[in-house]
Amino acid sequence: MTTKLDKQTSDKVSFISFIVPYFAETYKMNIQKAFFYLKKYGGWDYLNNCWWALHTDSAEYAVRDIYAYCRQNGGLR
């Protein structure tokens, strides 16, 4: 059975699938470590809840915002 995603969900998935590898590359992590880092320090929830605002910035600003949020929650890198 094929389920079609609505436009907003499709856009969210596209953005997240782009920004997590970009975050990993920017902060010299592999994608799996980046994902676990984001999960551990709240970046994943931040990304899921604020993706709409984050996607309006450049990728560089978006990953800086996500990183800053993680730093506020104890993340170091």
Summary of the structure (lengths in Angstrom):
residues: 77
radius of gyration: 12.7
end to end distance: 42.6
largest distance: 43.1
contacts: 205
relative contact order: 0.17
helix: 73%
strand: 0%
